[in-house]
Amino acid sequence: MDTKFDAGLDAMLEAAKSAIAYRRSIIEANNSPVSGYRELFNAFASPVPERGGDPRVIITNLIAHSIPGIRAMTGPRFFGWVIGGSHPTGVAADWLASAWGQNAANTMAAPAASAVEAVAANWLLDLLDLPRQSSVGFVTGATVANFVCLAAARSEVLRRVGWDVEGDGMFGAPPITVLIGEDAHATVYSALKYLGLGARRVVEIETDAVGRMKIAAFEQAIRQNNGPLIAIAQAGQINTGACDHFGEMCTMVAERQGWLHVDGAFGLWARASSSRAQLVTGVEKADSWATDGHKWLQVPYDCGYAIVRDAEAHRRAMAISASYLPPAEGEERDPSAFVPELSRRARGFATWAMIQQLGRCGIAEMIEQCCAVAAHMAAQLSAQTDILLVCPVELNQFMIVFGRGDDEFRDGMTLSVIHQVQEDAVLFVGSAKWRNRWVMRVSVCSMETTFKEGEKAVEAILTAWQKVKSA
């Protein structure tokens, strides 16, 4: 018997025990790290080991060094970013994916991973009520999902004017006009940069008070630009949760033979809730959609989905071929045809497990609960005379500012309250700039965030506000 291998298995058991103990205590977990980056770096830092170590000691040390710097992102009062709770069922499936060590590149190498991914893809299209012929790529998150979808868009709009971008690249290609809202997410600009479309060459469309593109401005921009066209809308503005006017926009873009992509990292999941679906009416008419599993589906990191109506355009932009790679047979779905990576983890296992865990009704109830808790928290806080709700709550996001007086005074007070909340560590919130003002941004995205937990968070924020006022 290989004693080193046995020690490695013991280390796996130790890791599992520690992980389970952590998750059991997460409700009461401190919502800020005890230690900062420099202290943690010094704890980990050492010369490169000359010889291998004992797996059990390695894992024990990893746990001991890491725990002081682990934010309670999976807890019920983490509101800093739009982060799901990494549900234990999804984590368990993800553990198995790691233990099985499957490279989800093709059906021959990983038949189980490929099959579960194909089933999960069909389920996603059903849950989000998107065109059932669409293709789905399982990627790291919405950043890469936007990249993949926009790569398909670039391929197709150039193909329509006789240019093969996969073969001939962008040198000498007809210029593509990209329309995007002024309040689009930074990751969409990153995707445009990666694709050679340029983060600064876009036509930015004026937005309203909550970040929606103004239809008149959008229509004018389309009329003023000729040639290949890509428009990028969003379902769920990162600060306000607002969604664009998809129906009208899709019609305008289709008339121009363009491509409309939707960045729906979290907001696209409104499709799964009957009480919220009206926020994304018409989104099914778009050409592609990017969304995350590690947000509202509560799948552990990393997991996102690139969904494209035109599966052929999707394949053309992403497919990888080599003589040593066996092709999919017959009706089989080739998992590597829809993502930029050849080697990648089998994300389908956790996605399949979480859809099984929650079901259609459970997903809808979770979304509705998050939105209702966000609205309740916003109402409780803004009922105070010196706390202002910046925009109406449309989905699961809201922003508040603190104090009376000019914007500079309010900026200072708001940042002070955020700092105090983080110090008190009952919950975690972060700051953001909106219309040149600092705000406290609250994102409710965990299925563990009940009304009770929302009330605790409100009480802690008000306590922090009193401390700041009294200082």
C-alpha positions as a Markdown table, in Angstrom:
| # | Residue | x | y | z |
|---|---|---|---|---|
| 1 | Met | 0.0 | 0.0 | 0.0 |
| 2 | Asp | 1.3 | 3.5 | -0.9 |
| 3 | Thr | 1.5 | 5.3 | 2.4 |
| 4 | Lys | 1.8 | 8.7 | 0.7 |
| 5 | Phe | -1.3 | 8.0 | -1.3 |
| 6 | Asp | -3.1 | 7.0 | 1.9 |
| 7 | Ala | -1.9 | 10.2 | 3.6 |
| 8 | Gly | -3.3 | 12.2 | 0.6 |
| 9 | Leu | -6.7 | 10.5 | 1.2 |
| 10 | Asp | -6.5 | 11.4 | 4.9 |
| 11 | Ala | -5.9 | 15.0 | 3.8 |
| 12 | Met | -9.0 | 14.9 | 1.7 |
| 13 | Leu | -11.0 | 13.8 | 4.7 |
| 14 | Glu | -9.5 | 16.5 | 6.9 |
| 15 | Ala | -10.4 | 19.1 | 4.3 |
| 16 | Ala | -13.9 | 17.8 | 4.1 |
| 17 | Lys | -14.3 | 17.9 | 7.9 |
| 18 | Ser | -13.0 | 21.4 | 8.1 |
| 19 | Ala | -15.2 | 22.6 | 5.2 |
| 20 | Ile | -18.3 | 21.1 | 6.8 |
| 21 | Ala | -17.5 | 22.6 | 10.2 |
| 22 | Tyr | -17.1 | 26.0 | 8.6 |
| 23 | Arg | -20.4 | 25.8 | 6.8 |
| 24 | Arg | -22.2 | 24.7 | 9.9 |
| 25 | Ser | -21.0 | 27.9 | 11.7 |
| 26 | Ile | -21.5 | 30.3 | 8.7 |
| 27 | Ile | -24.6 | 31.9 | 10.1 |
| 28 | Glu | -22.7 | 33.4 | 13.0 |
| 29 | Ala | -19.4 | 33.9 | 11.0 |
| 30 | Asn | -17.6 | 37.2 | 11.2 |
| 31 | Asn | -18.4 | 39.1 | 8.0 |
| 32 | Ser | -14.9 | 40.7 | 7.7 |
| 33 | Pro | -11.5 | 38.9 | 7.7 |
| 34 | Val | -9.7 | 39.1 | 11.0 |
| 35 | Ser | -6.4 | 39.4 | 9.1 |
| 36 | Gly | -5.5 | 41.6 | 6.2 |
| 37 | Tyr | -3.6 | 40.7 | 3.0 |
| 38 | Arg | -0.1 | 41.5 | 4.2 |
| 39 | Glu | -0.4 | 39.4 | 7.4 |
| 40 | Leu | -1.8 | 36.5 | 5.4 |
| 41 | Phe | 0.9 | 36.8 | 2.8 |
| 42 | Asn | 3.5 | 36.6 | 5.5 |
| 43 | Ala | 1.9 | 33.5 | 7.0 |
| 44 | Phe | 2.0 | 31.7 | 3.7 |
| 45 | Ala | 5.4 | 33.0 | 2.5 |
| 46 | Ser | 8.4 | 30.7 | 2.6 |
| 47 | Pro | 11.2 | 29.5 | 0.4 |
| 48 | Val | 10.3 | 26.9 | -2.3 |
| 49 | Pro | 10.2 | 23.6 | -0.4 |
| 50 | Glu | 13.2 | 21.4 | -1.3 |
| 51 | Arg | 11.3 | 18.2 | -0.5 |
| 52 | Gly | 7.7 | 17.2 | -0.5 |
| 53 | Gly | 5.7 | 17.3 | 2.8 |
| 54 | Asp | 3.1 | 15.3 | 4.6 |
| 55 | Pro | -0.3 | 15.9 | 2.9 |
| 56 | Arg | -2.1 | 16.0 | 6.3 |
| 57 | Val | 0.3 | 18.6 | 7.6 |
| 58 | Ile | 0.0 | 20.6 | 4.4 |
| 59 | Ile | -3.8 | 20.7 | 4.5 |
| 60 | Thr | -3.8 | 21.5 | 8.3 |
| 61 | Asn | -1.5 | 24.4 | 7.7 |
| 62 | Leu | -3.5 | 25.6 | 4.7 |
| 63 | Ile | -6.7 | 25.7 | 6.9 |
| 64 | Ala | -4.9 | 27.4 | 9.8 |
| 65 | His | -3.4 | 30.1 | 7.6 |
| 66 | Ser | -6.5 | 30.7 | 5.5 |
| 67 | Ile | -9.4 | 30.8 | 7.9 |
| 68 | Pro | -8.5 | 34.2 | 9.4 |
| 69 | Gly | -8.8 | 35.7 | 5.9 |
| 70 | Ile | -11.9 | 34.0 | 4.6 |
| 71 | Arg | -14.8 | 36.3 | 4.1 |
| 72 | Ala | -18.2 | 34.9 | 4.9 |
| 73 | Met | -19.4 | 35.1 | 1.3 |
| 74 | Thr | -21.6 | 32.1 | 1.8 |
| 75 | Gly | -23.3 | 33.5 | 4.8 |
| 76 | Pro | -26.8 | 35.1 | 4.9 |
| 77 | Arg | -25.6 | 38.7 | 5.5 |
| 78 | Phe | -23.0 | 39.1 | 2.8 |
| 79 | Phe | -24.3 | 41.9 | 0.5 |
| 80 | Gly | -21.0 | 43.3 | -0.9 |
| 81 | Trp | -21.4 | 42.0 | -4.4 |
| 82 | Val | -23.8 | 39.8 | -6.3 |
| 83 | Ile | -22.6 | 36.5 | -4.9 |
| 84 | Gly | -24.6 | 33.4 | -4.4 |
| 85 | Gly | -24.3 | 31.1 | -1.4 |
| 86 | Ser | -22.5 | 28.1 | -2.9 |
| 87 | His | -25.2 | 25.7 | -1.7 |
| 88 | Pro | -23.8 | 22.5 | 0.0 |
| 89 | Thr | -25.4 | 20.3 | -2.6 |
| 90 | Gly | -23.6 | 22.2 | -5.4 |
| 91 | Val | -20.4 | 22.1 | -3.3 |
| 92 | Ala | -20.7 | 18.4 | -2.9 |
| 93 | Ala | -21.2 | 17.9 | -6.6 |
| 94 | Asp | -18.2 | 20.1 | -7.2 |
| 95 | Trp | -16.1 | 18.1 | -4.8 |
| 96 | Leu | -16.9 | 15.0 | -6.8 |
| 97 | Ala | -16.0 | 16.8 | -10.0 |
| 98 | Ser | -12.6 | 17.6 | -8.5 |
| 99 | Ala | -12.1 | 14.1 | -7.1 |
| 100 | Trp | -13.2 | 12.4 | -10.4 |
| 101 | Gly | -10.7 | 14.7 | -12.2 |
| 102 | Gln | -12.7 | 14.8 | -15.4 |
| 103 | Asn | -11.6 | 17.1 | -18.2 |
| 104 | Ala | -14.9 | 18.0 | -19.8 |
| 105 | Ala | -13.4 | 18.4 | -23.3 |
| 106 | Asn | -15.3 | 15.8 | -25.3 |
| 107 | Thr | -17.7 | 12.9 | -25.0 |
| 108 | Met | -15.1 | 10.2 | -25.4 |
| 109 | Ala | -12.8 | 11.5 | -22.7 |
| 110 | Ala | -15.6 | 12.4 | -20.2 |
| 111 | Pro | -18.9 | 10.7 | -21.2 |
| 112 | Ala | -20.6 | 11.4 | -17.8 |
| 113 | Ala | -19.5 | 15.0 | -17.7 |
| 114 | Ser | -20.6 | 15.6 | -21.3 |
| 115 | Ala | -24.0 | 13.9 | -20.8 |
| 116 | Val | -24.8 | 15.8 | -17.6 |
| 117 | Glu | -23.8 | 19.1 | -19.2 |
| 118 | Ala | -26.1 | 18.5 | -22.1 |
| 119 | Val | -29.0 | 17.7 | -19.8 |
| 120 | Ala | -28.3 | 20.8 | -17.6 |
| 121 | Ala | -28.0 | 23.0 | -20.7 |
| 122 | Asn | -31.5 | 21.9 | -21.8 |
| 123 | Trp | -32.8 | 22.6 | -18.3 |
| 124 | Leu | -31.3 | 26.1 | -18.3 |
| 125 | Leu | -33.1 | 27.0 | -21.5 |
| 126 | Asp | -36.3 | 25.7 | -20.1 |
| 127 | Leu | -35.9 | 27.5 | -16.7 |
| 128 | Leu | -35.0 | 30.8 | -18.4 |
| 129 | Asp | -37.6 | 30.3 | -21.2 |
| 130 | Leu | -35.1 | 31.0 | -24.0 |
| 131 | Pro | -35.2 | 29.6 | -27.5 |
| 132 | Arg | -34.8 | 25.8 | -27.1 |
| 133 | Gln | -32.5 | 25.5 | -30.1 |
| 134 | Ser | -29.9 | 27.7 | -28.5 |
| 135 | Ser | -26.5 | 26.4 | -27.6 |
| 136 | Val | -25.0 | 26.7 | -24.1 |
| 137 | Gly | -21.3 | 27.0 | -23.2 |
| 138 | Phe | -20.3 | 26.2 | -19.6 |
| 139 | Val | -17.7 | 28.9 | -18.7 |
| 140 | Thr | -16.1 | 30.5 | -15.7 |
| 141 | Gly | -18.6 | 33.2 | -15.2 |
| 142 | Ala | -20.4 | 36.2 | -16.9 |
| 143 | Thr | -17.1 | 37.8 | -17.9 |
| 144 | Val | -16.2 | 34.9 | -20.2 |
| 145 | Ala | -19.8 | 34.3 | -21.1 |
| 146 | Asn | -20.0 | 37.8 | -22.5 |
| 147 | Phe | -16.7 | 37.2 | -24.3 |
| 148 | Val | -18.0 | 33.9 | -25.9 |
| 149 | Cys | -21.4 | 35.4 | -26.9 |
| 150 | Leu | -19.7 | 38.5 | -28.4 |
| 151 | Ala | -17.3 | 36.3 | -30.3 |
| 152 | Ala | -20.2 | 34.6 | -31.9 |
| 153 | Ala | -21.8 | 38.0 | -32.6 |
| 154 | Arg | -18.5 | 39.2 | -34.2 |
| 155 | Ser | -18.3 | 36.1 | -36.3 |
| 156 | Glu | -21.9 | 36.3 | -37.6 |
| 157 | Val | -22.2 | 40.0 | -38.3 |
| 158 | Leu | -18.9 | 39.9 | -40.3 |
| 159 | Arg | -19.9 | 36.7 | -42.1 |
| 160 | Arg | -23.0 | 38.5 | -43.3 |
| 161 | Val | -20.8 | 41.0 | -45.1 |
| 162 | Gly | -18.5 | 38.4 | -46.5 |
| 163 | Trp | -15.7 | 38.4 | -43.9 |
| 164 | Asp | -14.3 | 35.3 | -42.2 |
| 165 | Val | -12.9 | 36.6 | -38.9 |
| 166 | Glu | -11.9 | 33.1 | -37.7 |
| 167 | Gly | -9.7 | 32.6 | -40.8 |
| 168 | Asp | -8.6 | 36.2 | -41.6 |
| 169 | Gly | -8.7 | 37.9 | -38.3 |
| 170 | Met | -9.6 | 41.5 | -37.7 |
| 171 | Phe | -6.9 | 43.0 | -40.0 |
| 172 | Gly | -8.7 | 44.8 | -42.7 |
| 173 | Ala | -12.1 | 43.6 | -41.5 |
| 174 | Pro | -15.2 | 45.8 | -42.1 |
| 175 | Pro | -15.6 | 48.0 | -38.9 |
| 176 | Ile | -18.2 | 46.9 | -36.5 |
| 177 | Thr | -20.4 | 49.4 | -34.7 |
| 178 | Val | -21.0 | 48.4 | -31.1 |
| 179 | Leu | -23.8 | 50.1 | -29.2 |
| 180 | Ile | -23.7 | 49.9 | -25.4 |
| 181 | Gly | -25.4 | 51.7 | -22.5 |
| 182 | Glu | -23.4 | 54.3 | -20.4 |
| 183 | Asp | -24.0 | 52.2 | -17.3 |
| 184 | Ala | -22.9 | 48.8 | -18.8 |
| 185 | His | -20.8 | 46.5 | -16.6 |
| 186 | Ala | -17.1 | 46.7 | -16.8 |
| 187 | Thr | -16.7 | 43.1 | -17.8 |
| 188 | Val | -18.5 | 43.8 | -21.1 |
| 189 | Tyr | -15.9 | 46.3 | -21.9 |
| 190 | Ser | -13.3 | 43.7 | -21.1 |
| 191 | Ala | -14.8 | 41.3 | -23.5 |
| 192 | Leu | -14.8 | 43.9 | -26.3 |
| 193 | Lys | -11.1 | 44.5 | -25.5 |
| 194 | Tyr | -10.3 | 40.8 | -25.7 |
| 195 | Leu | -12.0 | 40.5 | -29.1 |
| 196 | Gly | -10.2 | 43.4 | -30.7 |
| 197 | Leu | -13.4 | 45.5 | -30.8 |
| 198 | Gly | -12.0 | 48.1 | -28.5 |
| 199 | Ala | -13.3 | 49.3 | -25.2 |
| 200 | Arg | -13.2 | 52.9 | -26.3 |
| 201 | Arg | -14.5 | 52.5 | -29.9 |
| 202 | Val | -18.0 | 51.8 | -28.7 |
| 203 | Val | -21.0 | 54.1 | -29.1 |
| 204 | Glu | -22.3 | 54.8 | -25.6 |
| 205 | Ile | -26.0 | 55.3 | -25.4 |
| 206 | Glu | -27.5 | 57.8 | -22.9 |
| 207 | Thr | -29.3 | 56.1 | -19.9 |
| 208 | Asp | -32.1 | 57.1 | -17.6 |
| 209 | Ala | -32.0 | 57.6 | -13.8 |
| 210 | Val | -31.7 | 53.8 | -13.1 |
| 211 | Gly | -29.3 | 52.9 | -15.9 |
| 212 | Arg | -31.6 | 51.8 | -18.8 |
| 213 | Met | -30.7 | 52.9 | -22.3 |
| 214 | Lys | -33.1 | 55.5 | -23.6 |
| 215 | Ile | -34.9 | 54.1 | -26.5 |
| 216 | Ala | -34.9 | 57.4 | -28.5 |
| 217 | Ala | -31.1 | 57.6 | -28.1 |
| 218 | Phe | -30.7 | 54.0 | -29.0 |
| 219 | Glu | -32.8 | 54.4 | -32.2 |
| 220 | Gln | -30.9 | 57.5 | -33.2 |
| 221 | Ala | -27.6 | 55.7 | -32.8 |
| 222 | Ile | -28.7 | 52.9 | -35.0 |
| 223 | Arg | -29.8 | 55.3 | -37.7 |
| 224 | Gln | -26.5 | 57.1 | -37.6 |
| 225 | Asn | -24.3 | 54.0 | -38.1 |
| 226 | Asn | -24.1 | 51.7 | -41.1 |
| 227 | Gly | -22.4 | 48.4 | -41.6 |
| 228 | Pro | -22.1 | 45.4 | -39.2 |
| 229 | Leu | -23.9 | 46.1 | -35.9 |
| 230 | Ile | -23.7 | 44.6 | -32.4 |
| 231 | Ala | -25.8 | 46.1 | -29.6 |
| 232 | Ile | -25.3 | 45.1 | -25.9 |
| 233 | Ala | -28.2 | 45.4 | -23.5 |
| 234 | Gln | -28.4 | 44.3 | -19.8 |
| 235 | Ala | -30.7 | 42.5 | -17.6 |
| 236 | Gly | -29.9 | 43.7 | -14.1 |
| 237 | Gln | -27.8 | 46.8 | -13.9 |
| 238 | Ile | -25.2 | 46.1 | -11.2 |
| 239 | Asn | -26.2 | 49.0 | -9.0 |
| 240 | Thr | -29.9 | 49.4 | -9.6 |
| 241 | Gly | -31.1 | 46.0 | -10.9 |
| 242 | Ala | -32.8 | 47.8 | -13.8 |
| 243 | Cys | -33.4 | 46.0 | -17.1 |
| 244 | Asp | -33.3 | 47.5 | -20.6 |
| 245 | His | -36.4 | 47.7 | -23.0 |
| 246 | Phe | -35.6 | 44.5 | -24.8 |
| 247 | Gly | -38.6 | 44.1 | -27.1 |
| 248 | Glu | -38.2 | 47.5 | -28.8 |
| 249 | Met | -34.4 | 47.2 | -29.0 |
| 250 | Cys | -34.5 | 43.6 | -30.5 |
| 251 | Thr | -36.9 | 44.8 | -33.2 |
| 252 | Met | -34.6 | 47.7 | -34.1 |
| 253 | Val | -31.5 | 45.6 | -34.2 |
| 254 | Ala | -33.2 | 42.9 | -36.2 |
| 255 | Glu | -34.3 | 45.4 | -38.8 |
| 256 | Arg | -30.7 | 46.4 | -39.3 |
| 257 | Gln | -29.5 | 42.7 | -39.6 |
| 258 | Gly | -27.5 | 43.2 | -36.4 |
| 259 | Trp | -27.0 | 41.2 | -33.3 |
| 260 | Leu | -28.4 | 42.0 | -29.8 |
| 261 | His | -26.5 | 40.5 | -26.9 |
| 262 | Val | -27.8 | 40.6 | -23.3 |
| 263 | Asp | -25.5 | 40.8 | -20.3 |
| 264 | Gly | -27.8 | 39.1 | -17.8 |
| 265 | Ala | -25.3 | 38.0 | -15.1 |
| 266 | Phe | -28.0 | 37.9 | -12.4 |
| 267 | Gly | -31.0 | 39.7 | -13.9 |
| 268 | Leu | -31.7 | 37.1 | -16.6 |
| 269 | Trp | -32.8 | 34.8 | -13.7 |
| 270 | Ala | -35.9 | 37.0 | -13.3 |
| 271 | Arg | -37.2 | 34.9 | -16.2 |
| 272 | Ala | -37.5 | 32.0 | -13.7 |
| 273 | Ser | -39.9 | 33.9 | -11.5 |
| 274 | Ser | -43.5 | 34.7 | -12.5 |
| 275 | Ser | -43.6 | 37.8 | -10.3 |
| 276 | Arg | -40.4 | 39.2 | -11.8 |
| 277 | Ala | -40.5 | 38.0 | -15.4 |
| 278 | Gln | -42.2 | 41.2 | -16.6 |
| 279 | Leu | -38.9 | 43.0 | -15.9 |
| 280 | Val | -37.3 | 41.1 | -18.8 |
| 281 | Thr | -40.2 | 41.0 | -21.2 |
| 282 | Gly | -38.9 | 40.5 | -24.8 |
| 283 | Val | -35.4 | 39.4 | -23.8 |
| 284 | Glu | -36.1 | 36.1 | -25.5 |
| 285 | Lys | -35.9 | 37.9 | -28.8 |
| 286 | Ala | -32.2 | 38.7 | -28.4 |
| 287 | Asp | -29.4 | 36.7 | -30.1 |
| 288 | Ser | -27.3 | 35.8 | -27.1 |
| 289 | Trp | -27.4 | 35.9 | -23.3 |
| 290 | Ala | -24.7 | 35.7 | -20.7 |
| 291 | Thr | -25.5 | 34.7 | -17.1 |
| 292 | Asp | -24.0 | 33.1 | -14.0 |
| 293 | Gly | -24.7 | 30.0 | -12.1 |
| 294 | His | -22.6 | 31.1 | -9.1 |
| 295 | Lys | -25.0 | 33.9 | -8.5 |
| 296 | Trp | -28.7 | 33.1 | -8.2 |
| 297 | Leu | -28.4 | 29.4 | -8.9 |
| 298 | Gln | -26.1 | 29.1 | -5.9 |
| 299 | Val | -23.6 | 26.9 | -7.7 |
| 300 | Pro | -20.1 | 27.2 | -6.3 |
| 301 | Tyr | -17.4 | 29.2 | -8.1 |
| 302 | Asp | -16.7 | 29.2 | -11.0 |
| 303 | Cys | -19.7 | 28.7 | -13.2 |
| 304 | Gly | -21.3 | 30.8 | -15.9 |
| 305 | Tyr | -23.3 | 30.1 | -19.1 |
| 306 | Ala | -22.9 | 31.6 | -22.6 |
| 307 | Ile | -26.2 | 31.1 | -24.4 |
| 308 | Val | -26.4 | 31.7 | -28.2 |
| 309 | Arg | -29.5 | 31.4 | -30.4 |
| 310 | Asp | -27.5 | 30.6 | -33.5 |
| 311 | Ala | -25.6 | 27.4 | -32.5 |
| 312 | Glu | -23.6 | 27.4 | -35.7 |
| 313 | Ala | -22.3 | 30.9 | -35.1 |
| 314 | His | -21.4 | 29.8 | -31.6 |
| 315 | Arg | -19.5 | 26.8 | -32.9 |
| 316 | Arg | -17.8 | 28.8 | -35.6 |
| 317 | Ala | -16.4 | 31.2 | -33.0 |
| 318 | Met | -15.3 | 28.6 | -30.4 |
| 319 | Ala | -14.8 | 25.1 | -31.8 |
| 320 | Ile | -11.4 | 23.5 | -31.4 |
| 321 | Ser | -10.3 | 20.7 | -33.7 |
| 322 | Ala | -7.2 | 18.5 | -33.8 |
| 323 | Ser | -6.4 | 15.0 | -35.1 |
| 324 | Tyr | -6.1 | 13.6 | -31.6 |
| 325 | Leu | -9.5 | 15.0 | -30.5 |
| 326 | Pro | -12.4 | 12.5 | -31.2 |
| 327 | Pro | -15.4 | 14.3 | -32.8 |
| 328 | Ala | -18.9 | 14.0 | -31.3 |
| 329 | Glu | -21.0 | 11.3 | -33.0 |
| 330 | Gly | -24.5 | 11.8 | -34.4 |
| 331 | Glu | -26.7 | 13.8 | -32.1 |
| 332 | Glu | -24.1 | 14.1 | -29.4 |
| 333 | Arg | -23.4 | 17.6 | -28.1 |
| 334 | Asp | -19.7 | 18.4 | -28.3 |
| 335 | Pro | -18.9 | 20.3 | -25.1 |
| 336 | Ser | -15.7 | 21.9 | -26.4 |
| 337 | Ala | -17.5 | 23.5 | -29.3 |
| 338 | Phe | -19.0 | 26.3 | -27.2 |
| 339 | Val | -16.2 | 27.4 | -24.9 |
| 340 | Pro | -12.7 | 28.9 | -25.3 |
| 341 | Glu | -11.0 | 26.3 | -23.1 |
| 342 | Leu | -10.2 | 22.8 | -24.1 |
| 343 | Ser | -9.1 | 21.7 | -20.7 |
| 344 | Arg | -11.7 | 22.7 | -18.1 |
| 345 | Arg | -13.5 | 21.4 | -15.0 |
| 346 | Ala | -16.8 | 19.6 | -15.4 |
| 347 | Arg | -19.1 | 22.4 | -14.3 |
| 348 | Gly | -22.2 | 20.5 | -15.4 |
| 349 | Phe | -22.2 | 18.3 | -12.4 |
| 350 | Ala | -22.8 | 21.1 | -9.9 |
| 351 | Thr | -25.3 | 22.8 | -12.2 |
| 352 | Trp | -27.3 | 19.6 | -12.6 |
| 353 | Ala | -27.2 | 19.0 | -8.9 |
| 354 | Met | -28.4 | 22.5 | -7.9 |
| 355 | Ile | -31.3 | 22.4 | -10.4 |
| 356 | Gln | -32.2 | 19.0 | -8.9 |
| 357 | Gln | -31.9 | 20.5 | -5.4 |
| 358 | Leu | -34.1 | 23.5 | -6.0 |
| 359 | Gly | -36.4 | 22.6 | -8.8 |
| 360 | Arg | -38.4 | 25.1 | -10.9 |
| 361 | Cys | -40.5 | 26.2 | -7.9 |
| 362 | Gly | -37.5 | 26.5 | -5.5 |
| 363 | Ile | -35.6 | 28.7 | -7.9 |
| 364 | Ala | -38.6 | 31.0 | -8.4 |
| 365 | Glu | -39.2 | 31.1 | -4.6 |
| 366 | Met | -35.5 | 32.0 | -4.0 |
| 367 | Ile | -35.5 | 34.8 | -6.5 |
| 368 | Glu | -38.7 | 36.2 | -5.1 |
| 369 | Gln | -37.4 | 36.0 | -1.5 |
| 370 | Cys | -34.2 | 37.8 | -2.4 |
| 371 | Cys | -36.1 | 40.6 | -4.1 |
| 372 | Ala | -38.6 | 40.9 | -1.3 |
| 373 | Val | -35.9 | 41.0 | 1.4 |
| 374 | Ala | -34.0 | 43.7 | -0.6 |
| 375 | Ala | -37.2 | 45.8 | -0.9 |
| 376 | His | -37.9 | 45.3 | 2.8 |
| 377 | Met | -34.4 | 46.3 | 3.9 |
| 378 | Ala | -34.5 | 49.4 | 1.6 |
| 379 | Ala | -37.9 | 50.4 | 3.1 |
| 380 | Gln | -36.7 | 50.0 | 6.7 |
| 381 | Leu | -33.5 | 52.0 | 6.1 |
| 382 | Ser | -35.0 | 54.8 | 4.0 |
| 383 | Ala | -37.8 | 55.3 | 6.6 |
| 384 | Gln | -35.1 | 57.1 | 8.6 |
| 385 | Thr | -35.1 | 60.8 | 8.0 |
| 386 | Asp | -31.4 | 61.0 | 7.3 |
| 387 | Ile | -31.0 | 57.9 | 5.1 |
| 388 | Leu | -31.9 | 58.3 | 1.4 |
| 389 | Leu | -32.8 | 55.5 | -1.0 |
| 390 | Val | -31.2 | 56.5 | -4.3 |
| 391 | Cys | -33.4 | 54.5 | -6.7 |
| 392 | Pro | -36.6 | 52.5 | -6.4 |
| 393 | Val | -35.9 | 48.8 | -5.8 |
| 394 | Glu | -36.6 | 46.8 | -9.0 |
| 395 | Leu | -34.9 | 43.5 | -8.4 |
| 396 | Asn | -32.4 | 42.5 | -5.6 |
| 397 | Gln | -30.1 | 45.6 | -5.6 |
| 398 | Phe | -30.4 | 48.9 | -3.8 |
| 399 | Met | -28.3 | 51.9 | -2.9 |
| 400 | Ile | -28.5 | 54.2 | 0.1 |
| 401 | Val | -26.7 | 57.3 | 1.2 |
| 402 | Phe | -26.4 | 58.8 | 4.7 |
| 403 | Gly | -26.7 | 62.3 | 6.1 |
| 404 | Arg | -28.2 | 65.7 | 5.3 |
| 405 | Gly | -26.3 | 68.3 | 3.5 |
| 406 | Asp | -24.3 | 68.7 | 0.3 |
| 407 | Asp | -23.0 | 65.8 | -1.8 |
| 408 | Glu | -19.5 | 66.0 | -0.4 |
| 409 | Phe | -20.8 | 65.8 | 3.2 |
| 410 | Arg | -23.0 | 62.8 | 2.3 |
| 411 | Asp | -20.1 | 61.1 | 0.5 |
| 412 | Gly | -18.0 | 61.3 | 3.6 |
| 413 | Met | -20.8 | 60.1 | 5.9 |
| 414 | Thr | -21.7 | 57.2 | 3.6 |
| 415 | Leu | -18.1 | 56.0 | 3.3 |
| 416 | Ser | -17.8 | 56.3 | 7.1 |
| 417 | Val | -20.9 | 54.2 | 7.7 |
| 418 | Ile | -19.7 | 51.5 | 5.2 |
| 419 | His | -16.3 | 51.4 | 7.1 |
| 420 | Gln | -18.1 | 51.1 | 10.4 |
| 421 | Val | -20.3 | 48.3 | 9.2 |
| 422 | Gln | -17.3 | 46.4 | 8.0 |
| 423 | Glu | -15.6 | 46.9 | 11.3 |
| 424 | Asp | -18.6 | 45.7 | 13.3 |
| 425 | Ala | -18.7 | 42.6 | 11.0 |
| 426 | Val | -22.3 | 41.7 | 11.5 |
| 427 | Leu | -22.7 | 41.9 | 7.8 |
| 428 | Phe | -20.7 | 42.9 | 4.8 |
| 429 | Val | -21.5 | 45.7 | 2.4 |
| 430 | Gly | -19.4 | 47.7 | 0.0 |
| 431 | Ser | -19.3 | 51.1 | -1.7 |
| 432 | Ala | -19.9 | 52.2 | -5.3 |
| 433 | Lys | -20.0 | 55.4 | -7.2 |
| 434 | Trp | -23.4 | 56.3 | -8.8 |
| 435 | Arg | -23.9 | 59.5 | -10.7 |
| 436 | Asn | -20.6 | 60.8 | -9.2 |
| 437 | Arg | -21.8 | 60.1 | -5.6 |
| 438 | Trp | -20.6 | 57.5 | -3.2 |
| 439 | Val | -23.3 | 55.0 | -2.1 |
| 440 | Met | -23.7 | 52.0 | 0.0 |
| 441 | Arg | -24.7 | 49.2 | -2.4 |
| 442 | Val | -26.6 | 46.2 | -1.1 |
| 443 | Ser | -26.9 | 43.0 | -3.1 |
| 444 | Val | -29.2 | 40.3 | -1.9 |
| 445 | Cys | -28.3 | 37.1 | -3.7 |
| 446 | Ser | -28.2 | 34.2 | -1.2 |
| 447 | Met | -31.0 | 31.8 | -0.6 |
| 448 | Glu | -30.0 | 31.9 | 3.1 |
| 449 | Thr | -30.9 | 35.6 | 3.3 |
| 450 | Thr | -34.3 | 35.4 | 5.0 |
| 451 | Phe | -36.4 | 38.3 | 6.3 |
| 452 | Lys | -34.9 | 37.6 | 9.8 |
| 453 | Glu | -31.4 | 38.0 | 8.5 |
| 454 | Gly | -32.4 | 41.1 | 6.6 |
| 455 | Glu | -33.7 | 42.6 | 9.9 |
| 456 | Lys | -30.4 | 41.8 | 11.6 |
| 457 | Ala | -28.6 | 43.5 | 8.8 |
| 458 | Val | -30.8 | 46.6 | 9.0 |
| 459 | Glu | -30.3 | 46.8 | 12.7 |
| 460 | Ala | -26.5 | 46.6 | 12.3 |
| 461 | Ile | -26.5 | 49.3 | 9.6 |
| 462 | Leu | -28.5 | 51.6 | 11.8 |
| 463 | Thr | -26.2 | 50.9 | 14.7 |
| 464 | Ala | -23.2 | 51.8 | 12.6 |
| 465 | Trp | -24.9 | 55.0 | 11.5 |
| 466 | Gln | -25.5 | 56.0 | 15.1 |
| 467 | Lys | -21.8 | 55.4 | 15.9 |
| 468 | Val | -20.7 | 57.6 | 12.9 |
| 469 | Lys | -23.1 | 60.4 | 13.9 |
| 470 | Ser | -21.9 | 60.3 | 17.5 |
| 471 | Ala | -18.2 | 60.3 | 16.6 |
